[in-house]
Amino acid sequence: MKPLILILCTGNSCRSHLAEGLLRRALGDDFAVASAGSNPAGYVHPLAIKAMAEIGIDIAAHRSKHLNEFLDQQVETVITVCGNADQACPLFPGQMNRHHWGFDDPAHATGTEEEQMQVFRRVRDEIARVFQAYAAGRLDQRAS
């Protein structure tokens, strides 16, 4: 069974989906990666989908999920990407690791669509740096 890495934020509409898509690409097929929220928005933000498409990652089929959907699954690692989710995060069966890396919420960006996209790109790129480093460490660990 592949280790399940669950990425949590409050709304599960932006940051956690950006991280999920980036981590899936970085880790390949050796891990299962999912995202959820403590208070799901019920949709994936269209600008998050657009920002990921710009770098060749399709998250259009992702859906906003509640973290309760994972309470009966063997979650090996939980990563929170916002402070509210970090505080609301329960323990999951089999959970061995927990990390918190907070990022700005691009859903709060204002201005024109292009100005909002600049925020989505910045947050996407910040998440990419952190999660690609994490993935490299996990892959190195697995290889040894």
C-alpha positions as MATLAB code, in Angstrom:
seq = 'MKPLILILCTGNSCRSHLAEGLLRRALGDDFAVASAGSNPAGYVHPLAIKAMAEIGIDIAAHRSKHLNEFLDQQVETVITVCGNADQACPLFPGQMNRHHWGFDDPAHATGTEEEQMQVFRRVRDEIARVFQAYAAGRLDQRAS';
ca = [
       0.000    0.000    0.000;
       1.308    3.439   -0.928;
       1.863    5.875    1.963;
      -0.946    8.469    1.971;
       0.077   12.113    2.356;
      -2.878   14.364    3.189;
      -2.598   18.122    2.665;
      -5.020   20.218    4.692;
      -6.206   23.811    4.631;
      -9.425   25.383    5.768;
     -11.402   25.763    2.531;
      -9.707   23.169    0.328;
     -10.132   25.483   -2.652;
      -6.628   26.841   -3.371;
      -3.459   26.160   -1.387;
      -4.052   22.500   -0.627;
      -4.929   21.778   -4.260;
      -1.842   23.627   -5.492;
       0.260   21.565   -3.075;
      -1.510   18.315   -3.970;
      -0.875   18.764   -7.687;
       2.745   19.785   -7.194;
       3.495   16.973   -4.738;
       1.865   14.337   -6.942;
       4.060   15.383   -9.831;
       7.203   15.511   -7.671;
       6.663   12.141   -5.962;
       5.367   10.114   -8.875;
       3.552    6.849   -8.270;
       5.298    5.796   -5.042;
       2.947    7.807   -2.815;
      -0.760    8.620   -2.663;
      -1.421   12.347   -2.269;
      -4.773   13.938   -1.408;
      -6.083   17.204   -0.020;
      -9.007   18.211    2.162;
     -10.289   21.032    4.335;
     -11.690   21.592    7.796;
     -14.444   23.785    6.301;
     -14.483   23.019    2.558;
     -15.549   25.766    0.172;
     -17.241   23.246   -2.104;
     -15.221   24.151   -5.199;
     -11.672   24.436   -6.479;
     -10.857   28.063   -7.251;
     -10.769   28.666  -11.038;
      -7.588   30.750  -10.743;
      -5.858   27.890   -8.898;
      -6.776   25.624  -11.809;
      -5.476   28.240  -14.256;
      -2.219   28.796  -12.313;
      -1.492   25.070  -12.300;
      -2.355   24.685  -15.992;
       0.325   27.306  -16.723;
       2.947   24.856  -15.423;
       1.429   21.770  -17.029;
      -0.484   20.349  -14.057;
      -4.194   19.664  -14.521;
      -6.220   19.957  -11.301;
      -9.537   20.661  -13.053;
     -10.951   17.308  -11.879;
     -10.061   17.944   -8.219;
     -12.964   18.472   -5.818;
     -13.218   20.222   -2.464;
     -13.392   17.583    0.309;
     -13.881   17.552    4.077;
     -11.065   16.070    6.146;
     -13.602   13.673    7.714;
     -13.512   11.689    4.454;
     -10.052   10.511    5.517;
     -10.664    9.682    9.180;
     -10.974    5.956    8.458;
      -7.950    5.810    6.137;
      -4.331    5.081    6.976;
      -2.860    8.562    6.615;
       0.915    8.374    6.958;
       1.668   12.117    6.801;
      -0.468   15.215    7.360;
       0.740   18.560    6.040;
      -1.200   21.704    6.898;
      -0.781   24.772    4.700;
      -2.770   27.284    6.765;
      -2.922   28.121   10.458;
      -6.621   27.359   10.912;
      -6.234   23.835    9.530;
      -3.172   23.309   11.708;
      -5.239   24.108   14.807;
      -8.268   22.041   13.693;
      -6.300   19.025   12.509;
      -7.284   15.709   14.123;
      -5.041   12.671   14.433;
      -5.540   10.106   11.695;
      -5.167    6.323   11.993;
      -1.584    5.314   11.291;
      -0.361    8.918   11.170;
       3.386    8.997   11.681;
       4.335   12.487   10.489;
       2.909   15.966   10.712;
       4.225   19.153    9.161;
       2.931   22.706    9.003;
       4.006   25.082    6.272;
       1.775   28.158    6.097;
       1.184   30.117    2.908;
      -0.847   33.218    2.050;
      -4.356   32.454    0.823;
      -4.541   33.584   -2.807;
      -8.348   33.417   -2.671;
      -8.188   36.716   -0.757;
      -6.367   38.478   -3.615;
      -8.091   41.588   -4.940;
      -7.832   43.671   -8.080;
      -8.098   42.692  -11.694;
      -7.949   39.052  -12.713;
      -4.335   39.564  -13.797;
      -3.449   41.102  -10.401;
      -5.117   38.148   -8.686;
      -3.240   35.745  -10.970;
       0.044   37.317   -9.874;
      -0.825   36.351   -6.284;
      -1.841   32.825   -7.329;
       1.442   32.418   -9.240;
       3.504   33.695   -6.314;
       1.814   31.345   -3.847;
       2.038   28.448   -6.326;
       5.762   29.051   -6.740;
       6.320   29.323   -2.964;
       4.436   26.060   -2.436;
       6.443   24.463   -5.264;
       9.771   25.323   -3.620;
       8.757   23.857   -0.252;
       6.984   20.770   -1.557;
       9.636   19.927   -4.158;
      12.274   19.999   -1.401;
      10.040   17.813    0.768;
       9.488   15.377   -2.121;
      13.222   15.161   -2.825;
      13.823   14.273    0.822;
      11.091   11.632    0.809;
      12.415   10.067   -2.394;
      15.992   10.055   -1.037;
      14.750    8.476    2.186;
      12.871    5.812    0.276;
      15.885    5.006   -1.930;
      18.205    4.360    1.024;
];
